[in-house]
Amino acid sequence: MLKPIDIREKQFEIKMRGYDREQVDDFLDQIMQDMATLYKDNASLTEEINKLKAKMTEFEAKEKSLAQ
């Protein structure tokens, strides 16, 4: 999986009739920023899921205890 640093460090060959280098760099910067945000959000959501799973396990144990 690509990481933002992979995008930042990617180098392309320069060709005679290639793309505008500045436009490509600007676009890659946008992609890198979006990916960094997605990684951060994903980590936060994963942490939240783990907390909710722990709470659910705790409540299931309490429910089982009350049922007995």
TIVO-2410 file (N, C-alpha, C; in nm, 3 decimals):
# residues 68
REC num residu      c1      c2      c3 atome chaine
REC   1      M   0.084  -0.117   0.000     N      A
REC   1      M   0.000   0.000   0.000    CA      A
REC   1      M   0.090   0.125   0.000     C      A
REC   2      L   0.054   0.217  -0.082     N      A
REC   2      L   0.130   0.342  -0.089    CA      A
REC   2      L   0.112   0.423   0.038     C      A
REC   3      K   0.218   0.491   0.075     N      A
REC   3      K   0.214   0.583   0.187    CA      A
REC   3      K   0.241   0.722   0.133     C      A
REC   4      P   0.200   0.825   0.206     N      A
REC   4      P   0.224   0.961   0.158    CA      A
REC   4      P   0.371   0.988   0.123     C      A
REC   5      I   0.461   0.931   0.199     N      A
REC   5      I   0.604   0.953   0.171    CA      A
REC   5      I   0.644   0.892   0.037     C      A
REC   6      D   0.579   0.781  -0.002     N      A
REC   6      D   0.607   0.719  -0.132    CA      A
REC   6      D   0.571   0.814  -0.245     C      A
REC   7      I   0.461   0.885  -0.228     N      A
REC   7      I   0.417   0.980  -0.330    CA      A
REC   7      I   0.513   1.097  -0.336     C      A
REC   8      R   0.553   1.146  -0.219     N      A
REC   8      R   0.644   1.260  -0.214    CA      A
REC   8      R   0.777   1.227  -0.282     C      A
REC   9      E   0.826   1.106  -0.264     N      A
REC   9      E   0.958   1.070  -0.313    CA      A
REC   9      E   0.958   1.012  -0.455     C      A
REC  10      K   0.841   0.994  -0.512     N      A
REC  10      K   0.832   0.937  -0.647    CA      A
REC  10      K   0.897   1.030  -0.749     C      A
REC  11      Q   0.981   0.975  -0.833     N      A
REC  11      Q   1.048   1.051  -0.939    CA      A
REC  11      Q   1.005   0.994  -1.074     C      A
REC  12      F   0.980   1.081  -1.169     N      A
REC  12      F   0.942   1.041  -1.304    CA      A
REC  12      F   1.049   1.086  -1.400     C      A
REC  13      E   1.062   1.012  -1.508     N      A
REC  13      E   1.155   1.052  -1.613    CA      A
REC  13      E   1.103   1.178  -1.682     C      A
REC  14      I   1.195   1.262  -1.724     N      A
REC  14      I   1.157   1.382  -1.797    CA      A
REC  14      I   1.168   1.351  -1.946     C      A
REC  15      K   1.060   1.372  -2.017     N      A
REC  15      K   1.055   1.348  -2.161    CA      A
REC  15      K   1.036   1.481  -2.233     C      A
REC  16      M   1.067   1.481  -2.356     N      A
REC  16      M   1.060   1.604  -2.434    CA      A
REC  16      M   0.919   1.663  -2.438     C      A
REC  17      R   0.819   1.580  -2.456     N      A
REC  17      R   0.682   1.630  -2.466    CA      A
REC  17      R   0.599   1.576  -2.352     C      A
REC  18      G   0.653   1.578  -2.232     N      A
REC  18      G   0.585   1.522  -2.116    CA      A
REC  18      G   0.486   1.620  -2.055     C      A
REC  19      Y   0.435   1.582  -1.940     N      A
REC  19      Y   0.340   1.665  -1.868    CA      A
REC  19      Y   0.410   1.784  -1.803     C      A
REC  20      D   0.333   1.884  -1.770     N      A
REC  20      D   0.384   2.000  -1.698    CA      A
REC  20      D   0.428   1.954  -1.559     C      A
REC  21      R   0.554   1.962  -1.532     N      A
REC  21      R   0.611   1.912  -1.407    CA      A
REC  21      R   0.547   1.977  -1.284     C      A
REC  22      E   0.522   2.105  -1.289     N      A
REC  22      E   0.463   2.176  -1.175    CA      A
REC  22      E   0.321   2.127  -1.147     C      A
REC  23      Q   0.244   2.103  -1.252     N      A
REC  23      Q   0.107   2.054  -1.234    CA      A
REC  23      Q   0.109   1.914  -1.172     C      A
REC  24      V   0.199   1.830  -1.221     N      A
REC  24      V   0.209   1.694  -1.166    CA      A
REC  24      V   0.250   1.701  -1.020     C      A
REC  25      D   0.348   1.783  -0.987     N      A
REC  25      D   0.392   1.796  -0.848    CA      A
REC  25      D   0.280   1.847  -0.758     C      A
REC  26      D   0.205   1.945  -0.806     N      A
REC  26      D   0.093   1.998  -0.728    CA      A
REC  26      D  -0.013   1.891  -0.703     C      A
REC  27      F  -0.043   1.813  -0.807     N      A
REC  27      F  -0.143   1.708  -0.793    CA      A
REC  27      F  -0.094   1.601  -0.696     C      A
REC  28      L   0.031   1.562  -0.706     N      A
REC  28      L   0.086   1.463  -0.614    CA      A
REC  28      L   0.085   1.514  -0.471     C      A
REC  29      D   0.108   1.644  -0.452     N      A
REC  29      D   0.100   1.702  -0.318    CA      A
REC  29      D  -0.042   1.690  -0.262     C      A
REC  30      Q  -0.141   1.714  -0.347     N      A
REC  30      Q  -0.280   1.701  -0.303    CA      A
REC  30      Q  -0.311   1.557  -0.264     C      A
REC  31      I  -0.266   1.464  -0.346     N      A
REC  31      I  -0.288   1.322  -0.317    CA      A
REC  31      I  -0.221   1.284  -0.186     C      A
REC  32      M  -0.098   1.330  -0.167     N      A
REC  32      M  -0.023   1.299  -0.046    CA      A
REC  32      M  -0.096   1.351   0.077     C      A
REC  33      Q  -0.147   1.473   0.071     N      A
REC  33      Q  -0.219   1.530   0.185    CA      A
REC  33      Q  -0.347   1.451   0.213     C      A
REC  34      D  -0.419   1.414   0.108     N      A
REC  34      D  -0.542   1.336   0.127    CA      A
REC  34      D  -0.512   1.200   0.187     C      A
REC  35      M  -0.407   1.136   0.140     N      A
REC  35      M  -0.371   1.005   0.194    CA      A
REC  35      M  -0.329   1.015   0.340     C      A
REC  36      A  -0.256   1.120   0.375     N      A
REC  36      A  -0.215   1.139   0.514    CA      A
REC  36      A  -0.339   1.154   0.602     C      A
REC  37      T  -0.437   1.229   0.555     N      A
REC  37      T  -0.562   1.246   0.630    CA      A
REC  37      T  -0.635   1.113   0.644     C      A
REC  38      L  -0.639   1.035   0.536     N      A
REC  38      L  -0.706   0.905   0.540    CA      A
REC  38      L  -0.637   0.810   0.637     C      A
REC  39      Y  -0.504   0.807   0.637     N      A
REC  39      Y  -0.430   0.723   0.731    CA      A
REC  39      Y  -0.463   0.762   0.875     C      A
REC  40      K  -0.465   0.891   0.901     N      A
REC  40      K  -0.494   0.942   1.034    CA      A
REC  40      K  -0.637   0.905   1.077     C      A
REC  41      D  -0.733   0.926   0.986     N      A
REC  41      D  -0.872   0.892   1.014    CA      A
REC  41      D  -0.889   0.742   1.036     C      A
REC  42      N  -0.822   0.663   0.955     N      A
REC  42      N  -0.830   0.518   0.967    CA      A
REC  42      N  -0.777   0.472   1.102     C      A
REC  43      A  -0.666   0.528   1.146     N      A
REC  43      A  -0.609   0.491   1.276    CA      A
REC  43      A  -0.706   0.528   1.389     C      A
REC  44      S  -0.764   0.646   1.378     N      A
REC  44      S  -0.859   0.692   1.479    CA      A
REC  44      S  -0.982   0.602   1.484     C      A
REC  45      L  -1.035   0.567   1.369     N      A
REC  45      L  -1.154   0.481   1.362    CA      A
REC  45      L  -1.124   0.340   1.411     C      A
REC  46      T  -1.006   0.290   1.380     N      A
REC  46      T  -0.966   0.158   1.428    CA      A
REC  46      T  -0.958   0.156   1.579     C      A
REC  47      E  -0.902   0.262   1.636     N      A
REC  47      E  -0.895   0.275   1.782    CA      A
REC  47      E  -1.035   0.279   1.842     C      A
REC  48      E  -1.124   0.354   1.780     N      A
REC  48      E  -1.262   0.364   1.829    CA      A
REC  48      E  -1.332   0.229   1.822     C      A
REC  49      I  -1.312   0.156   1.716     N      A
REC  49      I  -1.371   0.022   1.702    CA      A
REC  49      I  -1.322  -0.069   1.814     C      A
REC  50      N  -1.192  -0.065   1.841     N      A
REC  50      N  -1.137  -0.149   1.946    CA      A
REC  50      N  -1.195  -0.114   2.083     C      A
REC  51      K  -1.214   0.015   2.110     N      A
REC  51      K  -1.275   0.056   2.236    CA      A
REC  51      K  -1.419   0.007   2.246     C      A
REC  52      L  -1.493   0.019   2.137     N      A
REC  52      L  -1.633  -0.026   2.137    CA      A
REC  52      L  -1.643  -0.178   2.151     C      A
REC  53      K  -1.551  -0.250   2.090     N      A
REC  53      K  -1.551  -0.396   2.106    CA      A
REC  53      K  -1.525  -0.434   2.251     C      A
REC  54      A  -1.433  -0.362   2.314     N      A
REC  54      A  -1.403  -0.390   2.454    CA      A
REC  54      A  -1.525  -0.364   2.542     C      A
REC  55      K  -1.594  -0.252   2.516     N      A
REC  55      K  -1.716  -0.221   2.592    CA      A
REC  55      K  -1.823  -0.326   2.568     C      A
REC  56      M  -1.837  -0.370   2.445     N      A
REC  56      M  -1.937  -0.470   2.412    CA      A
REC  56      M  -1.908  -0.601   2.487     C      A
REC  57      T  -1.782  -0.640   2.490     N      A
REC  57      T  -1.743  -0.761   2.562    CA      A
REC  57      T  -1.776  -0.747   2.711     C      A
REC  58      E  -1.749  -0.629   2.766     N      A
REC  58      E  -1.780  -0.602   2.906    CA      A
REC  58      E  -1.930  -0.612   2.932     C      A
REC  59      F  -2.010  -0.552   2.845     N      A
REC  59      F  -2.156  -0.558   2.862    CA      A
REC  59      F  -2.210  -0.699   2.845     C      A
REC  60      E  -2.151  -0.774   2.754     N      A
REC  60      E  -2.195  -0.913   2.736    CA      A
REC  60      E  -2.166  -0.995   2.861     C      A
REC  61      A  -2.051  -0.968   2.924     N      A
REC  61      A  -2.017  -1.039   3.048    CA      A
REC  61      A  -2.115  -1.001   3.159     C      A
REC  62      K  -2.150  -0.874   3.169     N      A
REC  62      K  -2.247  -0.830   3.270    CA      A
REC  62      K  -2.384  -0.891   3.243     C      A
REC  63      E  -2.424  -0.896   3.116     N      A
REC  63      E  -2.553  -0.955   3.079    CA      A
REC  63      E  -2.556  -1.103   3.117     C      A
REC  64      K  -2.449  -1.172   3.090     N      A
REC  64      K  -2.441  -1.313   3.124    CA      A
REC  64      K  -2.449  -1.334   3.275     C      A
REC  65      S  -2.381  -1.247   3.348     N      A
REC  65      S  -2.383  -1.253   3.494    CA      A
REC  65      S  -2.523  -1.228   3.549     C      A
REC  66      L  -2.591  -1.130   3.493     N      A
REC  66      L  -2.727  -1.099   3.537    CA      A
REC  66      L  -2.826  -1.211   3.502     C      A
REC  67      A  -2.803  -1.277   3.392     N      A
REC  67      A  -2.892  -1.385   3.350    CA      A
REC  67      A  -2.883  -1.504   3.443     C      A
REC  68      Q  -2.768  -1.518   3.507     N      A
REC  68      Q  -2.750  -1.632   3.598    CA      A
REC  68      Q  -2.812  -1.593   3.728     C      A
***
